[in-house]
Amino acid sequence: MSGSASFERGYNLPELVLIICTLEIQTVFLGGYRFEASLSRSWPARNVITDDGAMLIMETSPREFYIIGSGLTISFARDPDTDSGIAGIETVEQVTRVSGRWITERRLNGDQTNQGRQLLLDPHRPQIYRVRLYSIIPKQGS
């Protein structure tokens, strides 16, 4: 899905991507970023701890995404068709919707995001996250 649709009243329809994962790694590109999803694993043994996982990604603005899902580990990178930059998590918040407003339940830190490289979704309970990504584009000739 590319581009975004506009309604008559000026509302923009955000881009959405659904990923359902079993044993294979699933990759999708959205908003100039690559999202790579694999099943949740234990640490440090790295055993698969769930039979399946799923997530829905919604791009709400440049560099900002809402992700709902469970049972997956998501890695982030720049889309190589966009540029040769690097990417990672700038901020990630677990959120909920109350009375029409987004409420931050908790902000995840480096210990919970593998130092800004991955989002670890609970293997058994769907959660909603607001994720802001960063990208660093190398200078030409470097």
C-alpha positions, 0 to 999 in steps of 0.5 A: 500500500503506498500513498495515503487517501484523502477524504472530502473533509480533508481527513487523511487515511493513515497507511496500515500494514498487517503482519502475521508471523509463524516460523518465518521472518516477515518483512514489510516496508512503510514510511521509508523504514523496514520492519522485520518481525520474528516470533518472540524468544526467551533470553538468553536461551533464545527459545521460541516462546509462542506459536504465532504472533501478529501486529498491525502497523499504522503510520500516523506521521513521518517517523511515527507509528502505532503498533498493536500486536503480540508474540513478535520481536520487531527490528527496524532499519531504513528502507534501502530503496529510500536511502542508505541511512541507519535507523532505530527507536527514538522513543517507544511508549505503551499506550491506551485509548481512554475517552478519545485520548491517547494515554501513555501507560509507560515509556520503554527504555533501552533495557526494554528495546535492546538499546533502541534496536527492537520492540519486544511484543508480549508473547500472550497479550496484545499491547499498543505502542507509539513508536518514534523512529530516527534515521541518520543519513550518511554524508555523500562521499563518507 
